[in-house]
Amino acid sequence: YGRDIKDPVVTKSSGQQKYKWTVMNQEKWNGEGFVVYKRPGLSFSSRKGVNQSLSAMDELVAKFPSIKFPQSISSGDKTKTGLKLMEWISQPSKKLSGYPLNWVRSPENIPEDGPWTPWEQTLILNKWLRSLGWDSKVWWQTSIELDEGRPASTSLWTAPVLELSSNGGKSEFYQASQTSAYGVTAPSVTGAILYRLKDGNSEKKTVSSGSPSDHKLEFLWKLDLTESGSAEGTLVLTVNGGWAQLMSDGYLPLQSGLSDFLKKRVNFAIPGMVLDPTSVGPTKTGYKLEFKVKCVPGIVLGGNLLLRLPGGIPSRVGEMIGNESSYTLRFPFIIDQKVRINMPSGYKMIQSPPLKKLGEGTKAVLRESIVHWPKKAQLIADSTWTVKNVKIDDNLAAILKEELAACMRWPVLDLPFRK
């Protein structure tokens, strides 16, 4: 099966038949991005049909060995024990890195105490939870639609996904080592296409992409500005949902090297900014990063001050540039920029820049506000970009283009003040 690729050139010689597919002028593949890009692909198999492929995956699950419970976790209440097992297997020391994500070793080579590959972790958790009495179904995630006419290649599956329920109530999708808590769909599964075999026939399910609030990226700057134009304070970056997947493949980043990690993924406009990480911690839907900040956002000349707003734009958002017509986003989202600056007393803002209110009444809205309180010597600035749709038609694409330009302008706004 070929996707977005021309038919092959077929040659016959000496009883052999050769097929040659050609792909030209193809951009470098940088992994799954902010904009869904269905790159050309080929799949092969000696068997045909999604049922055949799912049968092979069911066989993999059935033959997977039973690993003993960790000794540190005592069995008792099945729900609490199951949640402890999820937390235990998500420890960084239990993940085998540097190998293909879909690698599953033969049963005799899977260690009792780890570390394990991501697929192995999910399959181990499936066995553990089932033994506790949880209802656990194994689904298989794929990036393309499948049917009985497609090759039955097992390489089409990108990950196993568990559908879990501890007490027969509402079921939840879960992958071992996901950053978000149980009960919150992993960012890697959001909007995904899942298949499983039920009574000999394939069953398909598309996971909801969620709401924009499920995928919120928030920058909160709190700075104290000096008379010389330099500033110190904090930046709290809250990363939720799909943003956690885009920025760190869904895993909690390490505090070591966190400043470089962030600067590679977010474009900051103030030159020479120093970000010193102070904490990294998980949240229910992602994680929170905190930094001490030192920067020089102001230029002072006599009684005049030109102040640049701090801010950051995720580099992956730039993938929308050049998409003039319809396309698909990985998830709906909110990008929230909050700036709180304590200023030296005596300054008044001479002129407020033209603020944007774009997309009112549509599925993509951008709102900006800047308020200066001279008596309190405080500046409060906010920019919130909310996009509710993942399917972007031509009209919405034009709106998003204008809103993206406004968002990229936000971190380079210069505000004039005078004493």
C-alpha positions as semicolon CSV with decimal commas, in nm:
position;residue;x (nm);y (nm);z (nm)
1;Y;0,000;0,000;0,000
2;G;0,136;0,341;-0,096
3;R;0,026;0,679;0,035
4;D;0,099;0,998;-0,160
5;I;0,341;0,813;-0,384
6;K;0,328;0,737;-0,755
7;D;0,272;0,386;-0,891
8;P;0,590;0,181;-0,915
9;V;0,788;0,105;-1,227
10;V;0,771;-0,274;-1,277
11;T;1,049;-0,464;-1,454
12;K;1,072;-0,837;-1,524
13;S;1,397;-1,023;-1,570
14;S;1,516;-1,382;-1,524
15;G;1,195;-1,491;-1,361
16;Q;1,201;-1,197;-1,118
17;Q;0,964;-0,904;-1,095
18;K;1,100;-0,581;-0,949
19;Y;0,903;-0,280;-0,826
20;K;1,063;0,063;-0,798
21;W;0,895;0,352;-0,617
22;T;1,040;0,701;-0,649
23;V;0,991;0,997;-0,415
24;M;1,143;1,333;-0,511
25;N;1,173;1,681;-0,357
26;Q;1,069;1,550;-0,018
27;E;1,121;1,772;0,287
28;K;1,319;1,640;0,581
29;W;1,101;1,448;0,828
30;N;1,118;1,606;1,174
31;G;0,867;1,377;1,341
32;E;0,502;1,436;1,417
33;G;0,449;1,809;1,440
34;F;0,194;2,072;1,529
35;V;0,037;2,047;1,184
36;V;-0,055;1,695;1,077
37;Y;0,164;1,605;0,783
38;K;0,089;1,276;0,611
39;R;0,424;1,202;0,456
40;P;0,450;0,949;0,171
41;G;0,472;0,590;0,288
42;L;0,474;0,227;0,178
43;S;0,368;-0,085;0,364
44;F;0,427;-0,447;0,264
45;S;0,303;-0,781;0,390
46;S;0,258;-1,136;0,267
47;R;-0,087;-1,122;0,428
48;K;-0,380;-0,894;0,360
49;G;-0,633;-0,716;0,580
50;V;-0,646;-0,543;0,916
51;N;-0,791;-0,857;1,081
52;Q;-0,479;-1,055;0,992
53;S;-0,257;-0,785;1,135
54;L;-0,461;-0,759;1,456
55;S;-0,448;-1,137;1,498
56;A;-0,068;-1,116;1,496
57;M;-0,078;-0,842;1,761
58;D;-0,320;-1,043;1,978
59;E;-0,074;-1,332;1,957
60;L;0,203;-1,099;2,078
61;V;-0,009;-1,001;2,379
62;A;-0,100;-1,362;2,459
63;K;0,263;-1,481;2,449
64;F;0,395;-1,189;2,653
65;P;0,536;-1,325;2,982
66;S;0,388;-1,256;3,324
67;I;0,625;-1,038;3,526
68;K;0,610;-1,056;3,906
69;F;0,468;-0,761;4,098
70;P;0,734;-0,530;4,246
71;Q;0,796;-0,631;4,609
72;S;0,751;-0,274;4,730
73;I;0,382;-0,274;4,628
74;S;0,150;-0,478;4,847
75;S;-0,176;-0,604;4,704
76;G;-0,494;-0,481;4,869
77;D;-0,754;-0,249;4,725
78;K;-0,734;-0,324;4,353
79;T;-0,785;0,037;4,242
80;K;-0,517;0,181;4,470
81;T;-0,278;-0,104;4,388
82;G;-0,331;-0,050;4,015
83;L;-0,257;0,322;4,045
84;K;0,061;0,245;4,243
85;L;0,172;0,005;3,968
86;M;0,118;0,276;3,705
87;E;0,334;0,515;3,907
88;W;0,602;0,253;3,974
89;I;0,647;0,146;3,611
90;S;0,664;0,512;3,501
91;Q;0,991;0,570;3,688
92;P;1,267;0,684;3,449
93;S;1,484;0,392;3,567
94;K;1,225;0,147;3,431
95;K;1,231;0,282;3,075
96;L;1,480;0,135;2,829
97;S;1,609;0,419;2,612
98;G;1,808;0,420;2,291
99;Y;1,607;0,147;2,120
100;P;1,311;0,154;1,878
101;L;0,992;0,242;2,066
102;N;0,809;-0,058;1,916
103;W;1,074;-0,313;2,010
104;V;0,941;-0,610;2,207
105;R;1,198;-0,870;2,303
106;S;1,136;-1,244;2,298
107;P;0,979;-1,370;2,624
108;E;1,301;-1,527;2,755
109;N;1,492;-1,199;2,710
110;I;1,251;-0,969;2,896
111;P;1,404;-0,890;3,239
112;E;1,201;-0,930;3,558
113;D;1,308;-0,594;3,703
114;G;1,338;-0,384;3,388
115;P;1,422;-0,159;3,225
116;W;1,164;-0,214;2,951
117;T;1,075;-0,054;2,619
118;P;0,755;0,157;2,605
119;W;0,561;-0,124;2,435
120;E;0,683;-0,375;2,693
121;Q;0,585;-0,143;2,978
122;T;0,228;-0,114;2,849
123;L;0,195;-0,491;2,794
124;I;0,336;-0,563;3,143
125;L;0,087;-0,320;3,295
126;N;-0,195;-0,489;3,104
127;K;-0,108;-0,826;3,264
128;W;-0,070;-0,677;3,612
129;L;-0,401;-0,491;3,603
130;R;-0,593;-0,787;3,463
131;S;-0,455;-1,005;3,743
132;L;-0,590;-0,750;3,995
133;G;-0,938;-0,772;3,843
134;W;-0,930;-0,459;3,630
135;D;-1,105;-0,465;3,292
136;S;-0,818;-0,408;3,047
137;K;-0,851;-0,408;2,669
138;V;-0,548;-0,367;2,441
139;W;-0,603;-0,138;2,142
140;W;-0,349;-0,067;1,870
141;Q;-0,277;0,284;1,751
142;T;-0,206;0,370;1,388
143;S;-0,150;0,689;1,194
144;I;-0,357;0,580;0,890
145;E;-0,701;0,435;0,823
146;L;-0,695;0,058;0,773
147;D;-0,931;-0,191;0,609
148;E;-0,936;-0,542;0,466
149;G;-0,773;-0,423;0,145
150;R;-0,454;-0,302;0,314
151;P;-0,142;-0,511;0,377
152;A;-0,147;-0,687;0,715
153;S;0,188;-0,542;0,820
154;T;0,247;-0,525;1,195
155;S;0,475;-0,224;1,137
156;L;0,164;-0,010;1,078
157;W;0,098;-0,002;1,453
158;T;0,261;0,285;1,641
159;A;0,176;0,185;2,000
160;P;-0,044;-0,032;2,222
161;V;-0,307;0,161;2,420
162;L;-0,495;0,024;2,721
163;E;-0,864;0,089;2,780
164;L;-0,903;0,047;3,155
165;S;-1,172;0,031;3,419
166;S;-1,110;-0,078;3,778
167;N;-1,470;-0,119;3,889
168;G;-1,681;-0,169;3,579
169;G;-1,753;0,203;3,548
170;K;-1,625;0,457;3,298
171;S;-1,321;0,335;3,106
172;E;-1,008;0,543;3,042
173;F;-0,732;0,519;2,781
174;Y;-0,383;0,482;2,923
175;Q;-0,023;0,419;2,814
176;A;0,251;0,323;3,057
177;S;0,485;0,613;3,143
178;Q;0,247;0,882;3,018
179;T;0,306;1,219;3,185
180;S;-0,060;1,289;3,254
181;A;-0,238;1,116;3,540
182;Y;-0,468;0,818;3,501
183;G;-0,806;0,952;3,393
184;V;-0,646;1,204;3,158
185;T;-0,590;1,078;2,803
186;A;-0,221;1,075;2,712
187;P;-0,126;1,350;2,464
188;S;0,010;1,086;2,226
189;V;-0,334;0,920;2,215
190;T;-0,542;1,237;2,175
191;G;-0,721;1,228;1,839
192;A;-0,567;0,889;1,757
193;I;-0,719;0,608;1,549
194;L;-0,733;0,279;1,742
195;Y;-0,815;-0,076;1,635
196;R;-0,863;-0,406;1,815
197;L;-0,997;-0,750;1,733
198;K;-1,338;-0,836;1,878
199;D;-1,504;-1,170;1,805
200;G;-1,281;-1,215;1,501
201;N;-1,364;-0,877;1,347
202;S;-1,180;-0,547;1,365
203;E;-1,326;-0,272;1,582
204;K;-1,225;0,090;1,525
205;K;-1,235;0,387;1,760
206;T;-1,123;0,748;1,718
207;V;-1,018;0,915;2,042
208;S;-1,151;1,266;2,102
209;S;-0,906;1,552;2,049
210;G;-1,044;1,717;2,363
211;S;-1,109;2,086;2,418
212;P;-0,864;2,378;2,391
213;S;-0,834;2,392;2,772
214;D;-0,698;2,034;2,766
215;H;-0,404;2,162;2,558
216;K;-0,306;2,486;2,725
217;L;0,042;2,637;2,719
218;E;0,078;2,918;2,974
219;F;0,367;3,160;3,024
220;L;0,349;3,354;3,353
221;W;0,617;3,621;3,392
222;K;0,661;3,806;3,723
223;L;0,942;4,061;3,703
224;D;1,079;4,353;3,904
225;L;1,217;4,626;3,678
226;T;1,503;4,848;3,800
227;E;1,578;5,213;3,719
228;S;1,853;5,096;3,481
229;G;1,613;4,885;3,270
230;S;1,724;4,543;3,393
231;A;1,479;4,300;3,550
232;E;1,474;3,991;3,769
233;G;1,191;3,758;3,860
234;T;1,036;3,428;3,764
235;L;0,889;3,247;3,467
236;V;0,640;2,967;3,529
237;L;0,566;2,763;3,217
238;T;0,269;2,526;3,245
239;V;0,262;2,263;2,970
240;N;-0,059;2,065;2,923
241;G;-0,191;1,796;2,690
242;G;-0,058;1,794;2,336
243;W;0,206;2,055;2,416
244;A;0,375;1,804;2,647
245;Q;0,386;1,560;2,357
246;L;0,528;1,819;2,115
247;M;0,789;1,955;2,354
248;S;0,917;1,636;2,519
249;D;0,740;1,335;2,360
250;G;0,503;1,330;2,657
251;Y;0,776;1,270;2,916
252;L;0,874;1,490;3,209
253;P;1,196;1,675;3,115
254;L;1,494;1,666;3,351
255;Q;1,593;1,977;3,548
256;S;1,951;1,932;3,432
257;G;1,993;2,124;3,106
258;L;1,637;2,257;3,127
259;S;1,730;2,608;3,012
260;D;1,879;2,479;2,685
261;F;1,584;2,240;2,649
262;L;1,340;2,532;2,662
263;K;1,538;2,768;2,438
264;K;1,547;2,502;2,164
265;R;1,168;2,478;2,171
266;V;1,056;2,834;2,244
267;N;1,167;3,152;2,068
268;F;1,234;3,435;2,314
269;A;1,272;3,789;2,181
270;I;1,477;3,954;2,459
271;P;1,847;3,893;2,383
272;G;2,076;3,768;2,658
273;M;1,795;3,639;2,878
274;V;1,917;3,408;3,156
275;L;1,683;3,127;3,262
276;D;1,790;2,937;3,573
277;P;1,565;2,633;3,638
278;T;1,438;2,602;3,995
279;S;1,182;2,319;3,972
280;V;1,021;2,063;3,742
281;G;0,706;1,885;3,846
282;P;0,420;1,682;3,697
283;T;0,063;1,808;3,693
284;K;-0,254;1,612;3,627
285;T;-0,243;1,695;3,256
286;G;0,126;1,763;3,190
287;Y;0,400;1,940;3,383
288;K;0,516;2,274;3,522
289;L;0,860;2,432;3,473
290;E;0,983;2,717;3,693
291;F;1,281;2,946;3,628
292;K;1,456;3,242;3,782
293;V;1,483;3,510;3,514
294;K;1,740;3,782;3,453
295;C;1,703;4,005;3,149
296;V;1,724;4,363;3,024
297;P;1,382;4,446;2,876
298;G;1,416;4,823;2,915
299;I;1,622;5,098;2,752
300;V;1,649;5,409;2,971
301;L;1,750;5,754;2,844
302;G;1,698;6,045;3,078
303;G;1,338;6,026;3,194
304;N;1,234;5,804;2,904
305;L;1,193;5,425;2,911
306;L;1,132;5,192;2,619
307;L;1,010;4,859;2,759
308;R;0,991;4,533;2,567
309;L;0,740;4,275;2,685
310;P;0,887;3,936;2,773
311;G;0,723;3,647;2,593
312;G;0,786;3,330;2,400
313;I;0,645;3,154;2,096
314;P;0,674;2,774;2,055
315;S;0,883;2,710;1,746
316;R;0,648;2,434;1,624
317;V;0,368;2,690;1,581
318;G;0,564;2,820;1,284
319;E;0,457;2,508;1,093
320;M;0,136;2,697;1,012
321;I;0,339;2,944;0,806
322;G;0,296;2,855;0,441
323;N;-0,027;2,663;0,502
324;E;-0,255;2,896;0,311
325;S;-0,535;2,646;0,253
326;S;-0,702;2,370;0,453
327;Y;-0,497;2,157;0,693
328;T;-0,531;1,967;1,020
329;L;-0,383;2,051;1,361
330;R;-0,276;1,783;1,608
331;F;-0,504;1,928;1,876
332;P;-0,712;2,236;1,964
333;F;-0,516;2,468;2,191
334;I;-0,470;2,777;2,406
335;I;-0,148;2,979;2,422
336;D;-0,169;3,215;2,719
337;Q;0,091;3,486;2,781
338;K;0,070;3,664;3,117
339;V;0,313;3,944;3,209
340;R;0,324;4,107;3,554
341;I;0,593;4,374;3,600
342;N;0,660;4,588;3,908
343;M;0,806;4,910;3,767
344;P;1,002;5,198;3,918
345;S;0,767;5,469;4,043
346;G;0,694;5,786;3,849
347;Y;0,654;5,644;3,498
348;K;0,349;5,690;3,278
349;M;0,286;5,505;2,952
350;I;0,290;5,761;2,668
351;Q;0,112;5,546;2,414
352;S;-0,037;5,198;2,417
353;P;0,036;4,990;2,106
354;P;-0,261;4,890;1,889
355;L;-0,403;4,581;2,059
356;K;-0,547;4,289;1,868
357;K;-0,890;4,133;1,900
358;L;-0,909;3,891;1,611
359;G;-1,145;3,614;1,506
360;E;-1,440;3,719;1,722
361;G;-1,734;3,488;1,650
362;T;-1,512;3,221;1,488
363;K;-1,341;2,904;1,612
364;A;-1,009;3,088;1,650
365;V;-0,991;3,396;1,873
366;L;-0,696;3,611;1,980
367;R;-0,734;3,874;2,252
368;E;-0,469;4,112;2,386
369;S;-0,476;4,360;2,673
370;I;-0,218;4,591;2,832
371;V;-0,292;4,792;3,147
372;H;-0,050;5,025;3,331
373;W;-0,127;5,144;3,684
374;P;0,097;5,451;3,747
375;K;0,000;5,482;4,116
376;K;0,077;5,115;4,181
377;A;0,373;5,119;3,939
378;Q;0,249;4,796;3,783
379;L;0,216;4,673;3,426
380;I;-0,028;4,392;3,344
381;A;-0,025;4,247;2,992
382;D;-0,213;3,945;2,858
383;S;-0,239;3,767;2,525
384;T;-0,466;3,464;2,484
385;W;-0,495;3,266;2,161
386;T;-0,771;3,004;2,156
387;V;-0,823;2,767;1,861
388;K;-1,120;2,531;1,895
389;N;-1,106;2,340;1,566
390;V;-0,847;2,091;1,442
391;K;-0,988;2,077;1,089
392;I;-0,886;2,410;0,936
393;D;-1,074;2,516;0,622
394;D;-0,965;2,794;0,387
395;N;-1,154;3,068;0,575
396;L;-1,019;2,967;0,916
397;A;-0,669;2,928;0,771
398;A;-0,676;3,294;0,667
399;I;-0,779;3,397;1,020
400;L;-0,508;3,181;1,178
401;K;-0,247;3,335;0,950
402;E;-0,332;3,683;1,081
403;E;-0,347;3,561;1,443
404;L;-0,013;3,384;1,413
405;A;0,146;3,707;1,288
406;A;-0,001;3,890;1,590
407;C;0,131;3,623;1,830
408;M;0,479;3,646;1,683
409;R;0,463;4,026;1,722
410;W;0,366;4,007;2,093
411;P;0,715;3,931;2,235
412;V;0,865;4,221;2,039
413;L;0,618;4,492;2,144
414;D;0,798;4,802;2,273
415;L;0,607;5,024;2,517
416;P;0,715;5,390;2,563
417;F;0,711;5,544;2,915
418;R;0,813;5,883;3,051
419;K;0,864;6,026;3,399
